[in-house]
């Protein structure tokens, strides 16, 4: 079984927060693959289903972000799921908005949800980091992550989450690098079309042949001139 956990904070108050993009991603997977209904278990909302024939458990912890590890750890122990079969989707301040990175293991980077997961699972679980951008001032980080996405952000959020869900079978197969490549290709901005090269100017036309001037000897003699010539020959 593969466990896919999205990180966020429970409740309508936080639903649109940047910090909840992990919840949004798991919801998109749930809808695309027609998982069973959400229900409460393991201090989380969970839903069961299959992707490419493999059982998958989706999870949204109800413990709030800082205690995410308690819920995910409880589910992992119950189902005997190894860290390598746990995928955690979370927001990432240190990535520009709309960017995604996939990795296994590593530090928590100050993310309290990952800090809690490390305490309950160790560090060898798989992570999908979804960039939300940095406000540029560390004093604004709290308001930034707990602030809602703007309407204009839907222009990149929806394509990113759609691509992530569409490529979920690669996560099930353990092909994380291919998964990342496919998502990047699907969300890369279109390259501007190349401008056609200007046509080469037409070659100058060859000068027309200039007719040779007509010589007097070439001019046909008039009837009068011929008559005069005959009279002179008679003389």
N, CA and C of each residue as an Amber inpcrd file, in Angstrom:
protein
   705
   0.8400000  -1.2010000   0.0000000   0.0000000   0.0000000   0.0000000
   0.8740000   1.2500000   0.0000000   0.4500000   2.2400000  -0.7970000
   1.1210000   3.5390000  -0.8060000   0.2880000   4.5160000   0.0020000
   0.9320000   5.2690000   0.8670000   0.2480000   6.2940000   1.6480000
   0.6460000   7.6600000   1.0920000  -0.3310000   8.4380000   0.6680000
  -0.0830000   9.7950000   0.1790000  -0.7410000  10.7630000   1.1500000
   0.0690000  11.5370000   1.8340000  -0.4360000  12.4810000   2.8350000
  -0.2070000  13.9080000   2.3580000  -1.2670000  14.6770000   2.3240000
  -1.1370000  16.1110000   2.0630000  -1.1090000  16.8440000   3.3920000
  -0.2640000  17.8420000   3.5040000  -0.1540000  18.5920000   4.7570000
  -0.9500000  19.8910000   4.6770000  -1.5210000  20.2700000   5.8140000
  -2.2880000  21.5000000   5.9010000  -2.9120000  21.6160000   7.2720000
  -3.8040000  22.5700000   7.4020000  -4.5460000  22.7580000   8.6470000
  -6.0250000  22.4830000   8.3850000  -6.7000000  21.7890000   9.2980000
  -8.1050000  21.4380000   9.0710000  -9.0460000  22.6160000   9.2960000
 -10.2040000  22.5380000   8.6380000 -11.2410000  23.5430000   8.8680000
 -11.3520000  24.5430000   7.7330000 -12.5670000  25.0840000   7.5700000
 -12.8510000  26.0180000   6.4740000 -12.0080000  27.2890000   6.5640000
 -11.6520000  27.6640000   7.7710000 -10.8690000  28.8980000   7.9610000
  -9.5430000  28.8580000   7.2110000  -8.9580000  27.6510000   7.0970000
  -7.6330000  27.5280000   6.4980000  -7.6610000  26.9610000   5.0690000
  -8.8510000  26.6500000   4.5860000  -8.9610000  25.8790000   3.3450000
  -8.2210000  26.5000000   2.1570000  -8.2420000  27.8280000   2.0530000
  -7.6130000  28.4830000   0.9030000  -6.2040000  28.9550000   1.1490000
  -5.6250000  28.6260000   2.3100000  -4.2690000  29.0920000   2.6600000
  -3.1950000  28.4740000   1.7820000  -2.1080000  29.2140000   1.6040000
  -0.9510000  28.6680000   0.8900000  -0.4100000  27.4240000   1.6150000
  -0.4970000  27.4390000   2.9410000  -0.0150000  26.3280000   3.7570000
  -0.8000000  25.0410000   3.4780000  -1.9580000  25.1620000   2.8560000
  -2.8340000  24.0080000   2.6370000  -2.7540000  23.4450000   1.2240000
  -1.7510000  23.8010000   0.4810000  -1.6710000  23.2960000  -0.8860000
  -1.5150000  21.7720000  -0.9120000  -0.9710000  21.1870000   0.1510000
  -0.8880000  19.7260000   0.2400000  -2.2680000  19.0910000   0.2950000
  -3.1680000  19.6810000   1.0760000  -4.5550000  19.2100000   1.1100000
  -5.1840000  19.3050000  -0.2780000  -4.9410000  20.4280000  -0.9530000
  -5.5240000  20.6440000  -2.2820000  -5.0550000  19.5750000  -3.2690000
  -3.7830000  19.2170000  -3.1780000  -3.2300000  18.2120000  -4.0910000
  -3.8650000  16.8490000  -3.8540000  -4.0230000  16.4690000  -2.5880000
  -4.6210000  15.1820000  -2.2720000  -6.0950000  15.1520000  -2.6990000
  -6.7970000  16.2690000  -2.5390000  -8.1820000  16.3440000  -3.0060000
  -8.2660000  16.1260000  -4.5160000  -7.3080000  16.6680000  -5.2490000
  -7.3330000  16.5110000  -6.7130000  -7.1090000  15.0470000  -7.1070000
  -6.2100000  14.3630000  -6.3990000  -6.0050000  12.9290000  -6.6570000
  -7.2780000  12.1460000  -6.3240000  -7.8820000  12.4820000  -5.2030000
  -9.1080000  11.8160000  -4.7600000 -10.2010000  11.9120000  -5.8330000
 -10.3690000  13.0930000  -6.3960000 -11.4280000  13.3060000  -7.3840000
 -11.1270000  12.6100000  -8.7100000  -9.8650000  12.6350000  -9.1260000
  -9.5230000  12.0740000 -10.4380000  -9.6710000  10.5630000 -10.4650000
  -9.3040000   9.8980000  -9.3710000  -9.3040000   8.4340000  -9.3580000
 -10.5030000   7.8320000  -8.6180000 -11.4610000   8.6710000  -8.2880000
 -12.7150000   8.2090000  -7.7060000 -12.5040000   7.3100000  -6.4820000
 -11.7710000   7.8550000  -5.5410000 -11.5700000   7.1490000  -4.2730000
 -12.8880000   7.0760000  -3.4990000 -12.8850000   6.2350000  -2.4770000
 -14.0420000   6.1570000  -1.5980000 -14.2110000   7.4610000  -0.8350000
 -15.3220000   7.5960000  -0.1090000 -15.5780000   8.8490000   0.6210000
 -14.5630000   9.0730000   1.7340000 -14.3650000  10.3370000   2.0560000
 -13.4980000  10.6800000   3.1850000 -14.1630000  10.2270000   4.4840000
 -13.3500000   9.7000000   5.4050000 -13.8550000   9.3250000   6.7330000
 -12.7620000   9.6040000   7.7560000 -13.1330000   9.6770000   8.9980000
 -12.1910000  10.0100000  10.0700000 -11.5500000   8.7570000  10.6530000
 -10.2380000   8.7310000  10.6620000  -9.4750000   7.6520000  11.2890000
  -8.0240000   8.1020000  11.3850000  -7.3060000   7.5740000  12.3470000
  -5.8940000   7.9120000  12.5470000  -5.6940000   9.4170000  12.7590000
  -6.6340000  10.0890000  13.4190000  -6.5360000  11.5390000  13.6480000
  -6.4210000  12.2850000  12.3150000  -7.1320000  11.7900000  11.3320000
  -7.0410000  12.3650000   9.9960000  -8.3120000  12.0660000   9.2200000
  -8.4590000  12.7490000   8.1010000  -9.4300000  12.3390000   7.0990000
  -8.6910000  11.4050000   6.1440000  -9.2680000  10.2250000   5.9150000
  -8.6160000   9.2730000   5.0260000  -9.6140000   8.8180000   3.9640000
  -9.0800000   8.3690000   2.8310000  -9.8900000   7.7930000   1.7700000
  -9.0610000   6.6940000   1.1160000  -9.7170000   5.5970000   0.7930000
  -9.0190000   4.4680000   0.1870000  -9.4530000   4.2730000  -1.2640000
  -8.5180000   3.8230000  -2.0710000  -8.8060000   3.5810000  -3.4750000
  -7.6460000   2.8790000  -4.1300000  -7.6740000   2.8370000  -5.4520000
  -6.5810000   2.2050000  -6.1950000  -6.1320000   3.1260000  -7.3190000
  -4.8570000   3.0530000  -7.6130000  -4.2690000   3.7360000  -8.7700000
  -3.4180000   2.7050000  -9.4930000  -3.7450000   2.4680000 -10.7440000
  -3.0500000   1.4390000 -11.5200000  -3.0460000   0.0890000 -10.8090000
  -4.1420000  -0.2300000 -10.1520000  -4.2840000  -1.5310000  -9.5220000
  -3.6440000  -1.6760000  -8.1680000  -2.9660000  -0.6290000  -7.6760000
  -2.3360000  -0.7080000  -6.3570000  -3.1500000   0.0730000  -5.3400000
  -3.2910000  -0.4920000  -4.1420000  -4.0240000   0.1820000  -3.0790000
  -3.2880000   1.4470000  -2.6360000  -4.0640000   2.4930000  -2.4700000
  -3.5070000   3.7770000  -2.0360000  -4.3850000   4.3180000  -0.9200000
  -3.7530000   4.8260000   0.1230000  -4.4470000   5.4840000   1.2220000
  -4.1310000   6.9720000   1.1590000  -5.1430000   7.7880000   0.9490000
  -4.9710000   9.2440000   0.9750000  -5.2500000   9.7460000   2.3820000
  -4.5170000  10.7730000   2.7850000  -4.6490000  11.2530000   4.1600000
  -4.5050000  12.7660000   4.2290000  -5.3900000  13.3890000   5.0370000
  -5.2700000  14.8000000   5.3970000  -5.3250000  14.8610000   6.9280000
  -4.1740000  15.0430000   7.5890000  -4.1640000  15.0560000   9.0640000
  -5.0720000  16.1390000   9.6430000  -5.7590000  15.7980000  10.7120000
  -6.6160000  16.7380000  11.4270000  -5.9340000  17.2800000  12.6800000
  -4.6520000  17.0260000  12.8110000  -3.9010000  17.3900000  14.0090000
  -3.3090000  18.7870000  13.9440000  -3.5760000  19.5160000  12.8660000
  -2.9170000  20.7700000  12.5410000  -1.4800000  20.4790000  12.0990000
  -0.9530000  21.4180000  11.3610000   0.3250000  21.2140000  10.6820000
   1.4370000  20.7520000  11.6250000   1.5610000  21.3910000  12.7590000
   2.6970000  21.1330000  13.6490000   2.7130000  19.7240000  14.2370000
   1.5790000  19.0100000  14.1400000   1.5010000  17.6560000  14.6860000
   1.1690000  16.6270000  13.5970000   1.4830000  16.9510000  12.3620000
   1.1480000  16.0590000  11.2510000   1.7230000  14.6630000  11.4280000
   2.8940000  14.5630000  12.0420000   3.5510000  13.2700000  12.2000000
   2.7670000  12.2960000  13.0580000   1.9850000  12.7990000  13.9920000
   1.2100000  11.8940000  14.8500000   0.2020000  11.1050000  14.0190000
  -0.4920000  11.7890000  13.1160000  -1.5050000  11.1220000  12.3020000
  -0.8800000  10.1840000  11.2780000   0.1170000  10.6750000  10.5580000
   0.7390000   9.8480000   9.5210000   1.4530000   8.6580000  10.1540000
   2.1230000   8.8870000  11.2740000   2.8090000   7.7970000  11.9590000
   1.8490000   6.7180000  12.4230000   0.6790000   7.1110000  12.9340000
  -0.2980000   6.1370000  13.4100000  -0.7920000   5.2610000  12.2650000
  -1.0860000   5.8820000  11.1240000  -1.5490000   5.1150000   9.9640000
  -0.4520000   4.1970000   9.4410000   0.7770000   4.6950000   9.4060000
   1.8910000   3.8870000   8.8990000   2.1390000   2.6670000   9.7740000
   2.0490000   2.8330000  11.0720000   2.2610000   1.6930000  11.9800000
   1.1270000   0.6660000  11.8590000  -0.1010000   1.1600000  11.7360000
  -1.2490000   0.2580000  11.6500000  -1.1800000  -0.6060000  10.3900000
  -0.8320000   0.0180000   9.2650000  -0.8030000  -0.7070000   7.9830000
   0.5930000  -1.2610000   7.6590000   1.5420000  -1.0520000   8.5660000
   2.9240000  -1.5170000   8.3500000   3.4840000  -0.9960000   7.0170000
   3.3700000   0.3090000   6.8560000   3.8480000   0.9590000   5.6310000
   5.2460000   1.5180000   5.8840000   6.1900000   1.1060000   5.0820000
   7.5790000   1.5770000   5.2220000   7.6840000   3.0280000   4.7520000
   8.6730000   3.7910000   5.2640000   8.8310000   5.1900000   4.8530000
   8.9380000   5.3740000   3.3330000   9.5580000   4.4170000   2.6540000
   9.6950000   4.5380000   1.2030000   8.3830000   4.4610000   0.4580000
   7.3150000   4.0230000   1.1400000   5.9870000   3.9450000   0.5370000
   5.0680000   5.0470000   1.0570000   5.6860000   6.0730000   1.6530000
   4.9300000   7.2270000   2.1340000   5.3470000   8.4520000   1.3240000
   4.3680000   9.0960000   0.7050000   4.6070000  10.3200000  -0.0750000
   3.9210000  11.4650000   0.6510000   4.6750000  12.4960000   0.9680000
   4.1340000  13.6560000   1.6810000   4.1660000  14.8580000   0.7350000
   3.0320000  15.5170000   0.5690000   2.9190000  16.6900000  -0.3110000
   2.7630000  17.9250000   0.5650000   3.6310000  18.8940000   0.3780000
   3.6150000  20.0650000   1.2690000   4.0320000  21.3330000   0.5370000
   3.7340000  22.4600000   1.1550000   4.1300000  23.7610000   0.6200000
   5.6130000  23.9880000   0.8690000   6.2330000  24.7950000  -0.0070000
   7.6700000  25.0680000   0.1170000   7.9480000  26.5460000  -0.1370000
   8.3490000  27.2390000   0.9210000   8.6700000  28.6670000   0.8240000
   9.8710000  28.9350000  -0.0860000  10.8270000  28.0390000  -0.0810000
  12.0780000  28.2910000  -0.7820000  12.0200000  27.9510000  -2.2630000
  10.8350000  27.6490000  -2.7620000  10.6450000  27.4510000  -4.2000000
   9.7190000  28.5360000  -4.7330000   9.9980000  29.0520000  -5.9160000
   9.0680000  30.0260000  -6.5000000   7.6970000  29.4010000  -6.7060000
   6.6950000  30.2200000  -6.6750000   5.3380000  29.7410000  -6.9170000
   5.2770000  28.9930000  -8.2400000   4.5400000  27.8870000  -8.2380000
   4.3010000  27.0430000  -9.4260000   5.4060000  26.0390000  -9.6920000
   6.5070000  26.0940000  -8.9420000   7.5830000  25.1210000  -9.1320000
   7.3740000  23.9120000  -8.2190000   7.9120000  22.7870000  -8.6300000
   7.7790000  21.5630000  -7.8430000   9.1060000  20.8320000  -7.8180000
   9.4140000  20.2280000  -6.6790000  10.6020000  19.3850000  -6.5580000
  10.2000000  18.1030000  -5.8260000  10.8600000  17.0200000  -6.1840000
  10.5930000  15.7200000  -5.5630000  11.8930000  15.1850000  -4.9890000
  11.8670000  14.6920000  -3.7760000  13.0700000  14.1490000  -3.1650000
  12.6900000  13.1140000  -2.1150000  13.6650000  12.3170000  -1.7300000
  13.5010000  11.3720000  -0.6270000  14.4950000  11.7450000   0.4600000
  14.0110000  11.8470000   1.6910000  14.8980000  12.1910000   2.7930000
  15.2750000  13.6640000   2.7870000  16.2200000  14.0080000   3.6560000
  16.6710000  15.3900000   3.7620000  16.1590000  16.0490000   5.0260000
  16.4910000  17.3160000   5.1810000  16.0940000  18.0580000   6.3770000
  14.6990000  18.6340000   6.2370000  14.2130000  19.2080000   7.3430000
  12.8650000  19.7790000   7.3240000  12.8600000  21.2330000   6.8730000
  14.0350000  21.8910000   6.8510000  14.1100000  23.2630000   6.3520000
  13.2510000  24.2470000   7.1250000  12.9740000  23.9600000   8.3850000
  12.1530000  24.8700000   9.1810000  10.6590000  24.6540000   9.0250000
  10.2640000  23.6890000   8.2070000   8.8360000  23.4020000   8.0140000
   8.3480000  22.5600000   9.1970000   7.4020000  23.0920000   9.9530000
   6.9750000  22.4080000  11.1750000   6.2560000  21.0900000  10.9100000
   5.5810000  20.9870000   9.7910000   4.9520000  19.7150000   9.4550000
   5.9830000  18.6300000   9.2170000   7.0370000  18.9580000   8.4810000
   8.1010000  17.9920000   8.2330000   8.8660000  17.6840000   9.5140000
   9.0310000  18.6700000  10.3470000   9.7150000  18.4520000  11.6230000
   8.9720000  17.3800000  12.4400000   7.6580000  17.4630000  12.4520000
   6.8490000  16.4880000  13.1790000   6.9310000  15.1130000  12.5170000
   6.8880000  15.0750000  11.1890000   6.9970000  13.8000000  10.4730000
   8.3360000  13.1310000  10.7390000   9.4020000  13.9200000  10.7480000
  10.7290000  13.3570000  11.0330000  10.7540000  12.6840000  12.4010000
  10.0750000  13.2900000  13.3600000  10.0720000  12.7460000  14.7210000
   9.3320000  11.4110000  14.8020000   8.3210000  11.2170000  13.9470000
   7.5040000  10.0070000  14.0270000   7.8680000   8.9480000  12.9790000
   8.5060000   9.3650000  11.8810000   8.7810000   8.4230000  10.7890000
  10.2570000   8.2450000  10.4800000  11.1010000   9.1260000  11.0070000
  12.4560000   9.1970000  10.4810000  12.4510000  10.1180000   9.2640000
  13.5140000  10.0920000   8.4800000  13.6360000  11.0570000   7.3780000
  13.5430000  10.4380000   5.9870000  13.2910000   9.1440000   5.9070000
  13.4040000   8.4720000   4.6170000  12.0980000   8.3840000   3.8400000
  11.1340000   9.2060000   4.1570000   9.9020000   9.2380000   3.3740000
  10.1090000  10.1370000   2.1520000   9.2120000  10.0200000   1.1970000
   9.3030000  10.7740000  -0.0510000   8.5330000  12.0960000   0.0670000
   9.0820000  13.1440000  -0.5260000   8.4530000  14.4640000  -0.3740000
   8.2020000  15.0850000  -1.7470000   7.0410000  15.6610000  -1.9100000
   6.7280000  16.4890000  -3.0810000   6.5780000  17.9100000  -2.5670000
   7.4980000  18.7560000  -2.9650000   7.5510000  20.1330000  -2.4790000
   6.9080000  21.0530000  -3.5220000   5.8580000  21.7430000  -3.1340000
   5.1480000  22.6390000  -4.0500000   5.4520000  24.0870000  -3.6740000
   6.0730000  24.7980000  -4.5870000   6.5090000  26.1610000  -4.2930000
   5.3510000  27.1280000  -4.1160000   5.4440000  27.9440000  -3.0770000
   4.4600000  29.0120000  -2.8620000   5.1420000  30.3780000  -2.8490000
   6.4700000  30.3950000  -3.0620000   7.1950000  31.6550000  -3.0660000
   7.4390000  32.1920000  -1.6650000   8.4070000  33.0610000  -1.5610000
   8.7650000  33.6800000  -0.2770000   8.3550000  35.1490000  -0.3240000
   7.8040000  35.6820000   0.7660000   7.3870000  37.0860000   0.7410000
   8.5460000  38.0700000   0.6770000   9.7670000  37.5870000   0.8900000
  10.9310000  38.4720000   0.8130000  11.3540000  39.0500000   2.1400000
  10.5370000  38.8890000   3.1510000  10.8300000  39.4090000   4.4930000
  10.4270000  38.3200000   5.4870000  11.3880000  37.8620000   6.2920000
  11.0840000  36.7570000   7.2230000   9.9830000  37.1230000   8.2080000
   9.8000000  38.4110000   8.4770000   8.7390000  38.8190000   9.3950000
   7.3500000  38.6510000   8.7780000   7.3020000  38.4730000   7.4620000
   6.0280000  38.3160000   6.7740000   5.6860000  36.8600000   6.4560000
   6.6010000  35.9440000   6.8300000   6.4010000  34.5360000   6.4720000
   5.1150000  33.9780000   7.0630000   4.8660000  34.2450000   8.3440000
   3.6800000  33.6960000   9.0110000   2.4110000  34.1170000   8.2770000
   2.2940000  35.4000000   7.9880000   1.0990000  35.8920000   7.2880000
   1.0250000  35.3600000   5.8630000   2.1790000  35.1380000   5.2680000
   2.2120000  34.6460000   3.8870000   1.6730000  33.2190000   3.8000000
   2.1930000  32.3320000   4.6380000   1.7780000  30.9270000   4.5360000
   0.3400000  30.7320000   5.0080000  -0.1110000  31.5500000   5.9580000
  -1.4790000  31.4330000   6.4510000  -2.4290000  32.3910000   5.7350000
  -1.9320000  33.0020000   4.6770000  -2.7940000  33.8380000   3.8440000
  -3.3400000  33.0210000   2.6830000  -4.4740000  33.4330000   2.1690000
  -5.0910000  32.7210000   1.0540000  -4.3690000  33.0250000  -0.2570000
  -4.4210000  32.0640000  -1.1620000  -3.9790000  32.3130000  -2.5200000
  -4.8740000  33.3930000  -3.1330000  -4.3040000  34.1630000  -4.0470000
  -5.0840000  35.1580000  -4.7630000  -5.7710000  34.5050000  -5.9700000
  -6.7920000  35.1510000  -6.4800000  -7.5120000  34.6040000  -7.6370000
  -6.5730000  34.3560000  -8.8120000  -5.6380000  35.2540000  -9.0090000
  -4.7250000  35.1060000 -10.1440000  -3.8470000  33.8670000  -9.9970000
  -3.6460000  33.3990000  -8.7540000  -2.8270000  32.1990000  -8.5370000
  -3.4730000  30.9470000  -9.1180000  -4.7890000  30.9750000  -9.3590000
  -5.4380000  29.7990000  -9.9460000  -4.8690000  29.4930000 -11.3230000
  -4.2660000  30.4900000 -11.9540000  -3.7110000  30.2780000 -13.2940000
  -2.5600000  29.2810000 -13.2760000  -1.8670000  29.1550000 -12.1370000
  -0.7980000  28.1550000 -12.0640000  -1.1450000  27.0040000 -11.1110000
  -1.9900000  27.2610000 -10.1120000  -2.3220000  26.1900000  -9.1610000
  -3.0650000  25.0570000  -9.8650000  -4.0940000  25.3890000 -10.6270000
  -4.9110000  24.3390000 -11.2520000  -4.1030000  23.4860000 -12.2290000
  -3.3210000  24.0730000 -13.1390000  -2.5110000  23.2230000 -14.0180000
  -1.5010000  22.3590000 -13.2570000  -0.9180000  22.9000000 -12.1830000
   0.0580000  22.1360000 -11.4090000  -0.6030000  20.9520000 -10.7120000
  -1.7330000  21.1860000 -10.0490000  -2.4040000  20.1050000  -9.3370000
  -2.9970000  19.0790000 -10.3010000  -3.4860000  19.5420000 -11.4420000
  -4.0080000  18.6060000 -12.4410000  -2.8990000  17.6890000 -12.9570000
  -1.7370000  18.2730000 -13.2430000  -0.6130000  17.4710000 -13.7500000
  -0.1150000  16.5070000 -12.6830000  -0.0470000  16.9660000 -11.4420000
   0.3920000  16.1080000 -10.3430000  -0.5310000  14.8910000 -10.2150000
  -1.8420000  15.1330000 -10.2460000  -2.7930000  14.0280000 -10.1240000
  -2.7140000  13.0980000 -11.3230000  -2.5980000  13.6600000 -12.5210000
  -2.5560000  12.8330000 -13.7300000  -1.3540000  11.8940000 -13.7380000
  -0.2420000  12.3240000 -13.1480000   0.9830000  11.5130000 -13.1530000
   1.1390000  10.6720000 -11.8850000   0.1100000  10.6250000 -11.0360000
   0.1890000   9.8380000  -9.7950000   0.5460000   8.3690000 -10.0220000
   0.1570000   7.7370000 -11.1380000   0.5740000   6.3460000 -11.3440000
   2.0920000   6.1600000 -11.2980000   2.8420000   7.1820000 -11.6750000
   4.3020000   7.0770000 -11.6090000   4.7820000   7.0700000 -10.1590000
   4.0790000   7.7690000  -9.2750000   4.4210000   7.7070000  -7.8470000
   4.1720000   6.3040000  -7.3170000   3.0500000   5.7140000  -7.7220000
   2.7220000   4.3510000  -7.2970000   3.8130000   3.3830000  -7.7520000
   4.3410000   3.6170000  -8.9470000   5.3810000   2.7380000  -9.4930000
   6.7660000   3.0430000  -8.9300000   6.8890000   4.0950000  -8.1090000
   8.1800000   4.4570000  -7.5390000   9.0850000   5.1990000  -8.5030000
   8.5170000   5.7060000  -9.6010000   9.3190000   6.3990000 -10.6140000
   9.2360000   7.9100000 -10.3840000   9.8440000   8.3370000  -9.2920000
   9.7080000   9.7400000  -8.8790000  10.3520000  10.7120000  -9.8610000
  11.4980000  10.3550000 -10.4210000  12.1640000  11.2660000 -11.3570000
  11.3300000  11.4570000 -12.6180000  10.7680000  10.3640000 -13.1250000
   9.9180000  10.4670000 -14.3080000   8.6590000  11.2590000 -13.9890000
   8.1110000  11.0310000 -12.8010000   6.9520000  11.7960000 -12.3460000
   7.2570000  13.2910000 -12.3870000   8.3910000  13.6790000 -11.8180000
   8.7540000  15.0970000 -11.7810000   8.9200000  15.6590000 -13.1890000
   9.5590000  14.9030000 -14.0760000   9.7800000  15.3730000 -15.4480000
   8.4610000  15.5820000 -16.1740000   7.5300000  14.6380000 -15.9990000
   6.2490000  14.7330000 -16.6880000   5.4470000  15.9450000 -16.2000000
   5.4730000  16.1760000 -14.8900000   4.7540000  17.3340000 -14.3550000
   5.3800000  18.6220000 -14.8590000   6.6970000  18.6780000 -14.8870000
   7.3650000  19.8850000 -15.3640000   7.0280000  20.1580000 -16.8180000
   7.0090000  19.1210000 -17.6290000   6.6810000  19.3000000 -19.0470000
   5.2480000  19.8020000 -19.2100000   4.3530000  19.2660000 -18.3980000
   2.9400000  19.6410000 -18.5180000   2.6720000  21.0690000 -18.0690000
   3.5200000  21.6020000 -17.1970000   3.2640000  22.9340000 -16.6320000
   4.2270000  23.9940000 -17.1430000   5.1580000  23.6030000 -18.0030000
   6.1200000  24.5860000 -18.5280000   5.3920000  25.5900000 -19.4060000
   5.7340000  26.8620000 -19.2780000   5.0810000  27.8600000 -20.1360000
   5.4310000  27.6160000 -21.5940000   4.4850000  27.9260000 -22.4570000
   4.7310000  27.7560000 -23.8880000   5.8430000  28.6900000 -24.3320000
   6.7320000  28.1380000 -25.1490000   7.8060000  28.9760000 -25.6780000
   7.2470000  29.8650000 -26.7760000   7.6840000  31.1320000 -26.8240000
   7.1900000  32.0020000 -27.8940000   7.6130000  31.4620000 -29.2530000
   6.7080000  31.5720000 -30.1970000   7.0180000  31.0770000 -31.5410000
   8.1600000  31.8870000 -32.1350000   9.0080000  31.1870000 -32.8570000
  10.1180000  31.8800000 -33.4900000   9.6120000  32.7790000 -34.6150000
  10.1650000  33.9780000 -34.6480000   9.7920000  34.8710000 -35.7430000
  10.4350000  34.3700000 -37.0250000   9.6680000  34.3450000 -38.1270000
  10.2760000  33.8960000 -39.3950000  11.3810000  34.8450000 -39.8180000
  12.4130000  34.2690000 -40.4000000  13.5000000  35.1080000 -40.8820000
  12.9970000  35.9910000 -42.0150000  13.4370000  37.2460000 -42.0280000
  12.9910000  38.1120000 -43.1340000  13.4700000  37.5560000 -44.4630000
  12.6000000  37.6500000 -45.4610000  12.9500000  37.1380000 -46.7870000
  14.0960000  37.9590000 -47.3580000  14.9800000  37.2730000 -48.0610000
  16.1030000  37.9710000 -48.6900000  15.5640000  38.9100000 -49.7580000
  16.1390000  40.0940000 -49.8770000  15.6550000  41.0270000 -50.9130000
  15.8620000  40.4210000 -52.2920000  14.9400000  40.6760000 -53.2260000
  15.0870000  40.0960000 -54.5680000  16.3480000  40.6150000 -55.2460000
  16.9630000  39.7290000 -56.0270000  18.1700000  40.1310000 -56.7470000
  17.8110000  41.1970000 -57.7720000  18.6750000  42.1770000 -57.9400000
  18.3630000  43.2230000 -58.9380000  18.2300000  42.6130000 -60.3260000
  17.2500000  43.1000000 -61.0630000  17.0130000  42.5700000 -62.4080000
  18.1920000  42.9170000 -63.3090000  18.5170000  41.9720000 -64.1810000
  19.6070000  42.2190000 -65.1370000  19.1930000  43.3320000 -66.0730000
  20.1050000  44.2270000 -66.4070000  19.7500000  45.3220000 -67.3180000
  19.3110000  44.7860000 -68.6720000  18.2670000  45.3610000 -69.1790000
  17.7800000  44.9180000 -70.4930000  18.8080000  45.2250000 -71.5670000
  18.8780000  44.3500000 -72.5680000  19.8040000  44.5900000 -73.6970000
  19.4060000  45.8730000 -74.4150000  20.3870000  46.6770000 -74.6530000
  20.1310000  47.9440000 -75.3450000  20.3070000  47.7020000 -76.8330000
  19.2990000  47.9860000 -77.5730000  19.3860000  47.7630000 -79.0290000
  20.4260000  48.6870000 -79.6480000  21.1460000  48.1400000 -80.5790000
  22.1530000  48.9580000 -81.2770000  21.4480000  50.0320000 -82.0900000
  22.0370000  51.2020000 -82.1140000  21.3990000  52.2820000 -82.8880000
  21.2590000  51.8840000 -84.3610000  20.1890000  52.2810000 -84.8950000
  19.9400000  51.9530000 -86.3110000  20.8170000  52.8100000 -87.1960000
  21.5290000  52.1300000 -88.0600000  22.3870000  52.8760000 -88.9760000
  21.5690000  53.3420000 -90.1710000  22.0400000  54.4000000 -90.7490000
  21.3220000  54.9510000 -91.8940000  21.2220000  53.9360000 -93.0120000
  22.3170000  53.1330000 -93.1630000  22.3330000  52.1640000 -94.2660000
  21.3040000  51.0790000 -94.0630000  20.8890000  50.8630000 -92.7810000
  19.9320000  49.8120000 -92.5030000  18.4940000  50.2700000 -92.6800000
  18.3140000  51.5950000 -92.8760000  16.9610000  52.1260000 -92.9710000
  16.4000000  51.8290000 -94.3480000  15.2190000  51.2640000 -94.4610000
  14.6620000  50.9840000 -95.7850000  14.5360000  52.2750000 -96.5990000
  14.8840000  52.1840000 -97.8640000  14.8090000  53.3690000 -98.7320000
  13.3610000  53.6440000 -99.0790000  13.0060000  54.8840000 -99.1350000
  11.6500000  55.2560000 -99.4930000  11.4500000  55.0980000-100.9920000
  10.2040000  55.0330000-101.4100000   9.9020000  54.8960000-102.8570000
  10.4550000  56.0700000-103.6570000  10.4470000  57.2760000-103.1070000
  10.9680000  58.4750000-103.7950000  12.4420000  58.3660000-104.0630000
  13.1820000  57.8560000-103.0600000  14.6350000  57.7380000-103.2390000
  14.9630000  56.7210000-104.3250000  14.1920000  55.6210000-104.3520000
  14.4470000  54.6100000-105.3820000  14.1620000  55.1560000-106.7900000
  13.0830000  55.9360000-106.8840000  12.7480000  56.5190000-108.2040000
  13.8380000  57.4410000-108.6960000  14.3660000  58.2530000-107.8070000
  15.4410000  59.1800000-108.1600000  16.6720000  58.4390000-108.6060000
  16.9440000  57.3350000-107.9610000  18.1320000  56.5530000-108.3310000
  17.9790000  55.9850000-109.7370000  16.7790000  55.5500000-110.1240000
  16.5510000  55.0200000-111.4570000  16.7740000  56.0890000-112.5250000
  16.2960000  57.3320000-112.2680000  16.4640000  58.4150000-113.2270000
  17.9470000  58.7080000-113.4340000  18.6840000  58.6740000-112.3910000
  20.1180000  58.9900000-112.5250000  20.8170000  57.8990000-113.3240000
  20.4140000  56.6280000-113.1670000  21.0610000  55.5680000-113.9340000
  20.7740000  55.6850000-115.4290000  19.5940000  56.2490000-115.7540000
  19.2450000  56.4290000-117.1580000  20.1900000  57.4560000-117.8160000
  20.5340000  58.4530000-117.0690000  21.4060000  59.4690000-117.5930000
  22.8330000  58.9340000-117.8030000
